[in-house]
Amino acid sequence: ISRRALQQLYKTQEESESGGGLWRMMAEIEYLGRKVQLLLALSESGAQGESYVKVIPKEMLSIPELDYMSSSMSPSSSTSSSSSYKEDNVQEACLIQMKHLLQQMEALPPSSSSSSFNEEETEQIQSTYNTYLSTLCRLGYTTEADELLCRMEYTHDVKKTGEEEDVKMQMTKAFPNVACYNAVMHGYASTNFATTKTKTNAPPVPITTPTASTQITASSSSSSSRSSSSTTRSLLSRLETRYYKSNYDESLKPDAISYGIVLHSLASLGYAQEAEDVLDKMEDVWKNGDHHDGFVRPNTICYNTVIGAYARSRQPNAANRAESLLRRMERIHKSKLNPDVTPDTVSYGSVISAWARSGGDDIDSAKKAEAWLHYSMDLYKKNRQ
């Protein structure tokens, strides 16, 4: 994975050096985003110490990165070799550069004689914003990413609906799309407000200072009383509303990732009933909407996630709800209406666990758990024949 990422890094570096003006800035933002992605992949794989400098040649690090790392080194590390630096400092340095570049990019006029960017430029600009939003969220600056998303929404409202422009608001070069919302939703789902970084301790050079109305619109993300799960649901609602109001713009259509992020966020926090509500919404959208192309088709993982949430919840009716969902999976599988839903060992194991945990000393719950165990074993033997 690191070799492939490094090859892509070299490619984006060449593009950032060969282009000019707008294209150079976009390529460089993409290049810096790939650097952060590679570093995080190394960290998640268990790499320690100087793993980044072993993979990324030092000549590929820019002067601002090296300066930032040098100033951030502890006294004990400053006496070591010049390649000994903290990997998180590289991430912060990359993010600072990306901020500067996006600022410059937003100040550039269209390259053509018309008042708007051409199709190729528009597509690449959108990709650049997606990369920046994803990088912010990966590094924990989800609130700031949400604020940028609000500016993109505002720009969309002004350009598409004719809303009166607020001179205090800074317009963006791109409209929001489903990838933008998914990135911010994933950012909130991956952290909670106790660990999400804010602009107070974020790197300097902020892109903009949002107005009071923008801060309120940003899913109330600055309020520590709101949970990450409620914020992801709020973002999904914003995406759905914008999709319907835009006359079903395909770029704003919520997809399986959108619903899946919210579902998994709720389930991981123990909100089993709320997670089931999202699952039901996915089923409704897929069956009754214009999504028969599979965009929002629930799968085995979605069902198992909700069943598992019930198994862990110890709510009074949890085992019954888990069993009901498994029965639904079996019906869907037999009907062949949705080939992506097939009960597996995780499905049956979670229902067994749900009954085992539900009754305490209740012998009936134990018997139901045992009955499901024998039933799953019989299915296994039958499928083996």
Phi and psi in degrees as a GROMACS rama.xvg file:
@    title "Ramachandran Plot"
@    xaxis  label "Phi"
@    yaxis  label "Psi"
@TYPE xy
-65.6445  -38.3994  SER-2
-64.1081  -43.9493  ARG-3
-64.3507  -41.7804  ARG-4
-63.6137  -37.8959  ALA-5
-66.922  -38.6582  LEU-6
-61.4425  -43.3119  GLN-7
-64.7984  -34.2165  GLN-8
-65.5307  -44.0928  LEU-9
-61.2243  -39.9326  TYR-10
-63.0511  -47.2645  LYS-11
-69.3083  -28.8597  THR-12
-66.689  -42.6307  GLN-13
-61.7419  -41.058  GLU-14
-65.0806  -39.8817  GLU-15
-69.0598  -26.3349  SER-16
-87.4645  -26.6169  GLU-17
-89.1863  -24.1925  SER-18
-79.4475  177.848  GLY-19
-137.47  148.342  GLY-20
58.2147  -125.237  GLY-21
-58.0494  -45.8034  LEU-22
-66.0664  -36.8211  TRP-23
-63.9055  -43.0397  ARG-24
-63.8907  -42.8992  MET-25
-64.9549  -41.9653  MET-26
-65.5808  -36.1432  ALA-27
-70.9623  -37.0685  GLU-28
-62.8705  -42.8682  ILE-29
-61.8673  -40.9171  GLU-30
-62.0842  -46.0142  TYR-31
-66.5848  -38.8018  LEU-32
-60.8739  -39.0618  GLY-33
-66.8137  -35.065  ARG-34
-59.6958  -47.6587  LYS-35
-62.9578  -43.2886  VAL-36
-60.6076  -42.5238  GLN-37
-64.3801  -43.6631  LEU-38
-63.0976  -41.948  LEU-39
-65.7927  -37.6933  LEU-40
-63.3794  -39.9873  ALA-41
-64.1733  -42.6511  LEU-42
-64.5725  -43.3072  SER-43
-67.6475  -25.6828  GLU-44
-81.0736  -1.46332  SER-45
96.2419  6.71413  GLY-46
-65.8391  141.882  ALA-47
-122.516  164.591  GLN-48
61.1917  -121.457  GLY-49
-93.9215  33.538  GLU-50
-61.143  -33.3472  SER-51
-67.345  -46.4373  TYR-52
-70.2132  -20.8919  VAL-53
-74.1191  -26.1992  LYS-54
-98.0738  -42.2025  VAL-55
-96.2185  113.294  ILE-56
-56.5975  143.27  PRO-57
-64.2095  -26.4317  LYS-58
-68.5532  -13.3369  GLU-59
-87.8948  -1.39881  MET-60
-94.9466  131.674  LEU-61
-79.0141  165.968  SER-62
-60.0984  -44.8485  ILE-63
-58.4922  -37.5702  PRO-64
-63.4789  -47.0712  GLU-65
-64.4393  -41.3876  LEU-66
-62.8196  -43.5593  ASP-67
-64.4133  -41.3964  TYR-68
-67.5406  -39.3064  MET-69
-63.5145  -41.4049  SER-70
-72.3637  -19.6733  SER-71
-97.6978  -2.23483  SER-72
-73.884  144.715  MET-73
-73.5742  159.155  SER-74
-56.2218  -35.9889  PRO-75
-69.1265  -31.4892  SER-76
-86.9841  -17.201  SER-77
-68.7623  -20.3613  SER-78
-88.1865  -7.89122  THR-79
-83.5265  -173.625  SER-80
-62.7045  158.558  SER-81
-66.8221  -16.0496  SER-82
-87.8149  -2.11318  SER-83
-90.0273  104.057  SER-84
-147.267  161.61  TYR-85
-77.931  134.19  LYS-86
-67.1377  -32.713  GLU-87
-68.3984  -24.0737  ASP-88
-66.9187  -34.0826  ASN-89
-62.6279  -42.8594  VAL-90
-60.4781  -46.8625  GLN-91
-62.602  -39.8009  GLU-92
-65.1407  -41.0353  ALA-93
-62.1129  -41.5633  CYS-94
-66.0575  -38.7504  LEU-95
-60.5323  -43.9983  ILE-96
-64.333  -39.9768  GLN-97
-62.7144  -37.8967  MET-98
-61.7381  -47.5668  LYS-99
-58.9904  -46.7107  HIS-100
-65.4412  -39.9754  LEU-101
-67.4533  -36.1566  LEU-102
-58.4745  -48.447  GLN-103
-64.9656  -39.808  GLN-104
-63.8795  -39.9647  MET-105
-69.5994  -18.2143  GLU-106
-89.0579  -9.58349  ALA-107
-79.5199  140.411  LEU-108
-81.2322  165.524  PRO-109
-56.6202  145.905  PRO-110
-75.0384  -24.9308  SER-111
-87.0376  175.504  SER-112
-75.604  -16.063  SER-113
-76.9236  173.084  SER-114
-87.5177  3.35925  SER-115
-135.74  164.043  SER-116
-78.6945  150.996  PHE-117
-75.4188  175.216  ASN-118
-62.7001  -41.6517  GLU-119
-65.2771  -43.0099  GLU-120
-64.5002  -42.9916  GLU-121
-60.9013  -42.5007  THR-122
-63.3356  -42.9336  GLU-123
-72.0143  -35.5295  GLN-124
-62.0357  -43.0713  ILE-125
-59.5033  -43.115  GLN-126
-62.712  -37.0901  SER-127
-64.9366  -44.2665  THR-128
-63.4185  -40.1555  TYR-129
-61.2156  -41.5879  ASN-130
-63.2041  -43.7257  THR-131
-66.4527  -44.1438  TYR-132
-59.9502  -44.247  LEU-133
-62.7238  -39.5171  SER-134
-66.6382  -42.8327  THR-135
-56.2314  -46.5219  LEU-136
-69.768  -37.8502  CYS-137
-62.1094  -32.7425  ARG-138
-92.7757  5.03341  LEU-139
94.4492  3.71477  GLY-140
-94.6482  54.7975  TYR-141
-69.4276  -37.3128  THR-142
-61.1404  -42.3173  THR-143
-67.1264  -36.0809  GLU-144
-63.5732  -38.8883  ALA-145
-64.0233  -38.6231  ASP-146
-64.4789  -40.0137  GLU-147
-65.1603  -40.3058  LEU-148
-59.7872  -37.8974  LEU-149
-64.0736  -38.3055  CYS-150
-65.2465  -37.0008  ARG-151
-66.4862  -38.8785  MET-152
-63.7468  -42.1114  GLU-153
-62.2995  -44.0697  TYR-154
-60.4583  -41.4461  THR-155
-62.1598  -41.8406  HIS-156
-64.5179  -41.9943  ASP-157
-67.8796  -45.1622  VAL-158
-77.0767  -35.7038  LYS-159
-95.3486  -34.6449  LYS-160
-109.549  -4.38556  THR-161
78.4032  17.6854  GLY-162
-61.9479  142.761  GLU-163
-63.5629  132.426  GLU-164
-77.0052  136.345  GLU-165
-94.4992  117.158  ASP-166
-64.182  -18.8429  VAL-167
-80.8287  -15.9952  LYS-168
-92.3319  138.928  MET-169
-91.8855  123.466  GLN-170
-76.0471  151.528  MET-171
-100.441  168.55  THR-172
-90.4148  -3.63558  LYS-173
-137.811  154.463  ALA-174
-90.7089  157.821  PHE-175
-71.4226  150.83  PRO-176
-136.282  179.946  ASN-177
-61.8088  -33.0374  VAL-178
-63.9929  -36.2938  ALA-179
-62.4834  -48.499  CYS-180
-63.6144  -41.2943  TYR-181
-62.5129  -38.5848  ASN-182
-63.5322  -44.9275  ALA-183
-71.3096  -39.8621  VAL-184
-61.0951  -42.3526  MET-185
-65.4556  -35.2031  HIS-186
-61.8844  -45.9762  GLY-187
-67.1647  -38.6103  TYR-188
-68.8548  -27.9482  ALA-189
-81.6474  -17.8445  SER-190
-133.658  176.663  THR-191
-123.079  172.862  ASN-192
-68.7486  -14.1975  PHE-193
-74.9149  -25.1883  ALA-194
-112.429  -12.2024  THR-195
-69.7935  129.666  THR-196
-75.4469  150.818  LYS-197
-116.287  177.401  THR-198
-69.8485  -11.9307  LYS-199
-64.071  -44.2227  THR-200
-110.453  17.7284  ASN-201
-78.584  165.089  ALA-202
-58.861  155.594  PRO-203
-68.4249  -172.357  PRO-204
61.2748  63.6817  VAL-205
-67.0882  148.485  PRO-206
-69.6116  -40.6418  ILE-207
-155.604  161.924  THR-208
-108.882  102.478  THR-209
-61.7469  149.217  PRO-210
-75.0132  170.809  THR-211
-60.3411  -38.5889  ALA-212
-65.6721  -36.4127  SER-213
-66.8265  -41.2099  THR-214
-64.1641  -33.9879  GLN-215
-70.1806  -39.6964  ILE-216
-66.4614  -27.6575  THR-217
-71.5667  55.3368  ALA-218
56.9007  20.4416  SER-219
51.9312  36.9324  SER-220
-69.2185  -17.2919  SER-221
-81.2778  -9.24469  SER-222
-84.655  119.87  SER-223
-71.6419  -12.3085  SER-224
-78.2603  -15.4223  SER-225
-87.4452  135.486  ARG-226
-82.03  159.99  SER-227
-63.2276  -33.7867  SER-228
-67.5168  -40.3624  SER-229
-67.9066  -31.5692  SER-230
-71.1619  -39.9482  THR-231
-63.0011  -38.7118  THR-232
-65.6236  -38.6796  ARG-233
-63.4318  -40.3417  SER-234
-66.2359  -40.253  LEU-235
-62.2657  -39.7626  LEU-236
-64.5525  -40.5208  SER-237
-60.8519  -42.1501  ARG-238
-65.0548  -45.6722  LEU-239
-61.7036  -43.7134  GLU-240
-62.0477  -43.9021  THR-241
-66.9881  -35.3368  ARG-242
-62.7449  -45.9576  TYR-243
-68.9664  -41.4477  TYR-244
-71.0304  -22.9671  LYS-245
-86.6511  14.3459  SER-246
62.2465  42.6098  ASN-247
62.0079  51.0277  TYR-248
-64.1235  122.645  ASP-249
-59.6082  -31.4273  GLU-250
-69.7593  -15.7161  SER-251
-109.796  10.6126  LEU-252
-73.9764  120.284  LYS-253
-58.7382  138.708  PRO-254
-117.104  -174.744  ASP-255
-60.9913  -31.654  ALA-256
-65.6266  -42.4709  ILE-257
-57.7644  -52.9084  SER-258
-69.3411  -36.4825  TYR-259
-63.47  -38.7219  GLY-260
-61.2048  -46.4571  ILE-261
-65.6672  -44.2549  VAL-262
-59.1266  -48.8708  LEU-263
-67.3789  -34.7145  HIS-264
-63.0974  -46.0434  SER-265
-64.8964  -44.8251  LEU-266
-64.4024  -39.6143  ALA-267
-66.5858  -24.9086  SER-268
-94.8587  2.85152  LEU-269
91.7217  6.94872  GLY-270
-87.9781  74.5972  TYR-271
-66.0913  -44.229  ALA-272
-64.328  -41.3286  GLN-273
-65.6434  -37.4065  GLU-274
-64.5031  -39.2501  ALA-275
-65.0654  -35.3221  GLU-276
-60.916  -40.6524  ASP-277
-66.2412  -40.7701  VAL-278
-60.2789  -44.0237  LEU-279
-61.456  -38.3706  ASP-280
-64.5235  -40.4204  LYS-281
-60.4242  -43.2448  MET-282
-62.0881  -44.563  GLU-283
-64.2834  -44.9273  ASP-284
-62.6833  -41.3579  VAL-285
-68.8976  -41.2168  TRP-286
-78.0767  -40.0075  LYS-287
-106.189  -14.6696  ASN-288
-94.5147  -155.641  GLY-289
-103.07  31.8295  ASP-290
-109.421  26.7606  HIS-291
-68.5289  -2.9159  HIS-292
-78.4313  0.919055  ASP-293
95.1167  4.24435  GLY-294
-59.4052  -37.7646  PHE-295
-125.598  33.6083  VAL-296
-80.5266  117.371  ARG-297
-67.3149  153.395  PRO-298
-129.665  -175.051  ASN-299
-58.5183  -39.5717  THR-300
-62.0521  -41.2624  ILE-301
-59.9215  -47.1149  CYS-302
-64.8517  -44.4091  TYR-303
-62.4783  -34.4141  ASN-304
-63.1687  -44.5024  THR-305
-70.7954  -41.856  VAL-306
-60.9113  -42.1444  ILE-307
-63.1676  -36.4522  GLY-308
-64.072  -40.6898  ALA-309
-65.1964  -39.2176  TYR-310
-62.7076  -31.3411  ALA-311
-90.5573  -12.5864  ARG-312
-78.8821  -29.7374  SER-313
59.8618  22.0078  ARG-314
-70.6161  155.119  GLN-315
-54.8955  -39.1827  PRO-316
-105.344  15.6203  ASN-317
-62.7966  -44.9087  ALA-318
-63.8041  -40.2173  ALA-319
-63.2025  -40.8623  ASN-320
-66.235  -41.4994  ARG-321
-62.2273  -44.1193  ALA-322
-64.112  -40.5979  GLU-323
-61.6642  -40.2341  SER-324
-67.0648  -37.7024  LEU-325
-66.1126  -40.6084  LEU-326
-61.2011  -38.7131  ARG-327
-63.7694  -41.6443  ARG-328
-59.0284  -42.9661  MET-329
-63.1858  -40.3095  GLU-330
-65.5774  -43.262  ARG-331
-63.1596  -41.6344  ILE-332
-64.7427  -42.5361  HIS-333
-69.2442  -34.2491  LYS-334
-75.6131  -18.9857  SER-335
61.3907  22.6535  LYS-336
-71.7613  -34.3445  LEU-337
-130.835  100.702  ASN-338
-65.9871  -11.3883  PRO-339
-85.6601  -3.59034  ASP-340
-111.446  110.935  VAL-341
-141.22  119.345  THR-342
-59.5367  137.922  PRO-343
-131.225  -170.566  ASP-344
-62.6023  -31.9768  THR-345
-66.089  -41.892  VAL-346
-59.2523  -52.4606  SER-347
-68.6213  -39.4987  TYR-348
-62.7602  -36.8117  GLY-349
-68.6186  -37.7168  SER-350
-67.8676  -40.8164  VAL-351
-59.9014  -43.9144  ILE-352
-64.3243  -40.03  SER-353
-60.5133  -44.3057  ALA-354
-69.9479  -36.6435  TRP-355
-65.1949  -31.4654  ALA-356
-91.6724  -13.3596  ARG-357
-80.8592  -29.0389  SER-358
-104.585  -9.22714  GLY-359
64.0563  -111.053  GLY-360
-93.8118  8.0984  ASP-361
-71.5067  115.994  ASP-362
-68.115  -28.6875  ILE-363
-64.5449  -40.678  ASP-364
-63.356  -41.557  SER-365
-63.0968  -39.7746  ALA-366
-65.6984  -39.3811  LYS-367
-66.4843  -38.4341  LYS-368
-62.0452  -42.9978  ALA-369
-66.0845  -39.9843  GLU-370
-61.5311  -41.6906  ALA-371
-67.5524  -32.371  TRP-372
-63.9374  -48.0778  LEU-373
-65.405  -37.7272  HIS-374
-62.3575  -44.6563  TYR-375
-67.6554  -35.4894  SER-376
-65.7747  -39.4133  MET-377
-63.9706  -40.9061  ASP-378
-61.7  -40.3039  LEU-379
-62.7888  -45.4108  TYR-380
-64.4155  -39.3464  LYS-381
-64.8383  -41.6835  LYS-382
-70.9752  -23.8878  ASN-383
-75.531  -24.5526  ARG-384
